[in-house]
């Protein structure tokens, strides 16, 4: 579980380099805290919406849900994450691409 959050934090740092409108502040610790918040919000969304947003079935609904989760996370940790709507969409796409190459069970 710890390794998963460390890798997720590294993914957020990479995504912040690649995505305009997506900024992680506070270095690795900020990214780690943001990864935990995004994971919790993602868990809540998956609990409410069911299998349609699970990592194995990320269609359009999963993509939009991931973008909304990323966008909402900035309000929970405003000093560590700054995301525009466009940045949330791009980062959800990039994270989806990374998930395609690095399966969630490994991450």
Backbone as CSV, one residue per row, in Angstrom:
resi,resn,N_x,N_y,N_z,CA_x,CA_y,CA_z,C_x,C_y,C_z
1,UNK,0.821,-1.188,0.000,0.000,0.000,0.000,0.874,1.265,0.000
2,UNK,1.923,1.260,0.804,2.824,2.407,0.874,3.514,2.624,-0.465
3,UNK,3.936,1.525,-1.085,4.600,1.623,-2.385,3.638,2.206,-3.426
4,UNK,2.400,1.808,-3.348,1.402,2.328,-4.289,1.273,3.843,-4.163
5,UNK,1.229,4.366,-2.947,1.126,5.816,-2.761,2.404,6.533,-3.192
6,UNK,3.544,5.917,-2.971,4.805,6.527,-3.415,4.832,6.619,-4.935
7,UNK,4.455,5.541,-5.601,4.421,5.556,-7.069,3.366,6.542,-7.564
8,UNK,2.218,6.593,-6.904,1.174,7.554,-7.291,1.653,8.989,-7.137
9,UNK,2.412,9.263,-6.086,2.967,10.604,-5.900,3.945,10.938,-7.017
10,UNK,4.769,9.970,-7.394,5.699,10.188,-8.504,4.944,10.427,-9.812
11,UNK,3.851,9.706,-10.008,3.016,9.910,-11.199,2.440,11.320,-11.199
12,UNK,1.989,11.796,-10.046,1.451,13.164,-9.971,2.520,14.201,-10.303
13,UNK,3.748,13.961,-9.860,4.839,14.892,-10.185,5.091,14.899,-11.690
14,UNK,5.107,13.728,-12.295,5.316,13.646,-13.744,4.168,14.316,-14.484
15,UNK,2.944,14.066,-14.028,1.769,14.679,-14.662,1.813,16.194,-14.526
16,UNK,2.310,16.695,-13.409,2.395,18.155,-13.247,3.405,18.761,-14.214
17,UNK,4.409,17.997,-14.609,5.370,18.474,-15.616,4.750,18.457,-17.005
18,UNK,3.880,17.464,-17.253,3.320,17.271,-18.594,2.033,18.056,-18.853
19,UNK,1.270,18.335,-17.811,-0.053,18.934,-17.984,-0.063,20.415,-17.659
20,UNK,-0.482,21.226,-18.619,-0.703,22.639,-18.271,-1.960,22.726,-17.409
21,UNK,-1.943,23.578,-16.425,-3.106,23.742,-15.562,-3.173,22.746,-14.421
22,UNK,-2.110,21.977,-14.206,-2.046,21.010,-13.113,-0.722,21.209,-12.406
23,UNK,-0.757,21.735,-11.184,0.462,22.060,-10.454,0.415,21.396,-9.078
24,UNK,1.456,20.631,-8.782,1.628,20.050,-7.452,2.682,20.868,-6.739
25,UNK,2.323,21.398,-5.576,3.263,22.196,-4.779,3.737,21.369,-3.594
26,UNK,4.840,21.766,-3.011,5.329,21.090,-1.816,6.212,19.902,-2.100
27,UNK,6.671,19.768,-3.350,7.587,18.684,-3.686,6.959,17.315,-3.535
28,UNK,7.791,16.355,-3.157,7.325,14.972,-3.055,6.282,14.802,-1.957
29,UNK,6.477,15.467,-0.818,5.516,15.348,0.289,4.152,15.900,-0.132
30,UNK,4.140,17.024,-0.839,2.884,17.579,-1.345,2.204,16.631,-2.310
31,UNK,3.001,16.003,-3.178,2.449,15.040,-4.129,1.919,13.802,-3.413
32,UNK,2.607,13.394,-2.362,2.162,12.229,-1.587,0.827,12.510,-0.904
33,UNK,0.699,13.684,-0.302,-0.566,14.058,0.342,-1.676,14.171,-0.701
34,UNK,-1.378,14.783,-1.847,-2.375,14.899,-2.924,-2.777,13.516,-3.429
35,UNK,-1.835,12.581,-3.531,-2.146,11.218,-3.974,-3.090,10.522,-3.000
36,UNK,-2.873,10.730,-1.707,-3.755,10.135,-0.702,-5.158,10.723,-0.817
37,UNK,-5.252,12.045,-0.961,-6.557,12.710,-1.082,-7.278,12.236,-2.340
38,UNK,-6.567,12.159,-3.459,-7.179,11.704,-4.709,-7.626,10.246,-4.580
39,UNK,-6.841,9.415,-3.907,-7.219,8.013,-3.705,-8.484,7.896,-2.860
40,UNK,-8.580,8.705,-1.821,-9.772,8.672,-0.964,-11.001,9.142,-1.742
41,UNK,-10.863,10.245,-2.478,-11.990,10.732,-3.279,-12.370,9.721,-4.367
42,UNK,-11.381,9.082,-4.964,-11.649,8.054,-5.966,-12.379,6.862,-5.375
43,UNK,-11.997,6.481,-4.162,-12.676,5.381,-3.470,-14.129,5.740,-3.193
44,UNK,-14.358,6.973,-2.746,-15.729,7.420,-2.474,-16.551,7.423,-3.767
45,UNK,-15.962,7.935,-4.851,-16.671,7.957,-6.133,-16.982,6.549,-6.611
46,UNK,-16.027,5.639,-6.476,-16.260,4.259,-6.897,-17.324,3.593,-6.037
47,UNK,-17.366,3.929,-4.742,-18.387,3.381,-3.858,-19.777,3.871,-4.255
48,UNK,-19.855,5.136,-4.645,-21.149,5.711,-5.019,-21.601,5.285,-6.416
49,UNK,-20.675,5.220,-7.364,-21.037,4.961,-8.761,-20.869,3.511,-9.186
50,UNK,-20.202,2.714,-8.382,-20.065,1.294,-8.693,-18.971,0.992,-9.690
51,UNK,-19.142,-0.122,-10.402,-18.114,-0.633,-11.311,-17.860,0.241,-12.527
52,UNK,-18.754,1.162,-12.829,-18.581,1.996,-14.023,-17.318,2.851,-13.959
53,UNK,-16.819,3.122,-12.772,-15.625,3.961,-12.643,-14.439,3.201,-12.086
54,UNK,-14.526,1.880,-12.051,-13.402,1.100,-11.544,-12.244,1.171,-12.535
55,UNK,-11.020,0.982,-12.065,-9.854,1.079,-12.956,-9.919,0.116,-14.148
56,UNK,-10.571,-1.022,-13.984,-10.641,-1.979,-15.073,-11.654,-1.567,-16.144
57,UNK,-12.594,-0.721,-15.820,-13.657,-0.338,-16.750,-13.728,1.169,-16.955
58,UNK,-12.625,1.824,-17.095,-12.601,3.280,-17.231,-12.957,3.694,-18.645
59,UNK,-14.217,3.829,-18.893,-14.670,4.378,-20.164,-14.814,5.880,-20.016
60,UNK,-15.758,6.431,-20.717,-16.000,7.875,-20.651,-16.416,8.300,-19.248
61,UNK,-17.262,7.489,-18.603,-17.708,7.818,-17.241,-16.523,7.815,-16.283
62,UNK,-15.645,6.832,-16.416,-14.461,6.765,-15.558,-13.514,7.924,-15.790
63,UNK,-13.366,8.317,-17.054,-12.504,9.446,-17.395,-13.032,10.741,-16.786
64,UNK,-14.328,10.996,-16.955,-14.945,12.209,-16.395,-14.883,12.174,-14.873
65,UNK,-15.130,11.015,-14.286,-15.063,10.888,-12.825,-13.656,11.169,-12.322
66,UNK,-12.648,10.655,-13.012,-11.256,10.911,-12.610,-10.937,12.396,-12.692
67,UNK,-11.405,13.065,-13.745,-11.174,14.509,-13.881,-11.860,15.279,-12.759
68,UNK,-13.079,14.890,-12.417,-13.804,15.569,-11.335,-13.111,15.332,-9.998
69,UNK,-12.662,14.112,-9.750,-11.945,13.790,-8.506,-10.679,14.624,-8.390
70,UNK,-9.923,14.716,-9.484,-8.692,15.504,-9.475,-9.003,16.978,-9.245
71,UNK,-10.042,17.478,-9.895,-10.417,18.886,-9.729,-10.865,19.172,-8.295
72,UNK,-11.663,18.279,-7.702,-12.153,18.487,-6.339,-11.052,18.370,-5.284
73,UNK,-10.026,17.583,-5.575,-8.936,17.391,-4.605,-8.242,18.704,-4.274
74,UNK,-8.206,19.620,-5.218,-7.535,20.900,-4.954,-8.243,21.709,-3.864
75,UNK,-9.524,21.481,-3.650,-10.241,22.213,-2.615,-9.997,21.630,-1.231
76,UNK,-9.562,20.380,-1.183,-9.249,19.748,0.102,-7.830,20.093,0.537
77,UNK,-6.916,20.151,-0.425,-5.526,20.522,-0.139,-5.136,21.718,-1.018
78,UNK,-5.714,22.896,-0.754,-5.511,24.037,-1.655,-4.071,24.541,-1.718
79,UNK,-3.291,24.319,-0.691,-1.905,24.791,-0.698,-0.961,23.834,-1.430
80,UNK,-1.455,22.639,-1.766,-0.591,21.640,-2.387,-0.953,21.317,-3.829
81,UNK,-2.167,21.646,-4.236,-2.633,21.260,-5.563,-3.405,22.411,-6.174
82,UNK,-3.078,22.740,-7.414,-3.769,23.800,-8.148,-4.126,23.246,-9.519
83,UNK,-5.426,23.128,-9.806,-5.874,22.460,-11.025,-6.966,23.279,-11.691
84,UNK,-6.799,23.528,-12.989,-7.882,24.131,-13.770,-8.739,22.990,-14.319
85,UNK,-9.892,23.332,-14.870,-10.751,22.293,-15.450,-10.024,21.610,-16.609
86,UNK,-9.399,22.405,-17.459,-8.625,21.853,-18.572,-7.479,20.984,-18.057
87,UNK,-6.814,21.441,-17.001,-5.725,20.667,-16.398,-6.214,19.350,-15.818
88,UNK,-7.418,19.363,-15.234,-7.985,18.126,-14.688,-8.277,17.133,-15.802
89,UNK,-8.789,17.619,-16.930,-9.074,16.734,-18.061,-7.791,16.141,-18.639
90,UNK,-6.782,16.993,-18.819,-5.510,16.502,-19.365,-4.844,15.537,-18.388
91,UNK,-4.839,15.879,-17.107,-4.184,15.000,-16.137,-4.928,13.671,-16.010
92,UNK,-6.259,13.672,-16.101,-7.012,12.412,-16.071,-6.638,11.553,-17.272
93,UNK,-6.449,12.191,-18.424,-6.039,11.458,-19.624,-4.642,10.879,-19.457
94,UNK,-3.703,11.685,-18.973,-2.319,11.221,-18.792,-2.259,10.107,-17.754
95,UNK,-2.987,10.268,-16.652,-3.001,9.225,-15.622,-3.632,7.953,-16.186
96,UNK,-4.667,8.100,-17.017,-5.260,6.935,-17.675,-4.273,6.222,-18.582
97,UNK,-3.462,6.994,-19.309,-2.418,6.391,-20.149,-1.391,5.651,-19.304
98,UNK,-0.989,6.265,-18.200,-0.014,5.619,-17.318,-0.603,4.346,-16.735
99,UNK,-1.900,4.384,-16.366,-2.570,3.181,-15.856,-2.612,2.072,-16.906
100,UNK,-2.691,2.444,-18.178,-2.719,1.431,-19.231,-1.387,0.700,-19.338
101,UNK,-0.290,1.408,-19.066,1.035,0.789,-19.171,1.558,0.238,-17.852
102,UNK,1.136,0.848,-16.746,1.512,0.374,-15.409,0.227,0.017,-14.686
103,UNK,-0.151,-1.264,-14.698,-1.432,-1.663,-14.101,-1.550,-1.246,-12.644
104,UNK,-2.796,-1.036,-12.214,-3.060,-0.568,-10.857,-2.544,-1.557,-9.819
105,UNK,-2.588,-2.850,-10.108,-2.088,-3.819,-9.139,-0.602,-3.645,-8.897
106,UNK,0.140,-3.184,-9.901,1.570,-2.946,-9.716,1.774,-1.625,-9.013
107,UNK,1.012,-0.579,-9.453,1.114,0.727,-8.828,0.510,0.618,-7.489
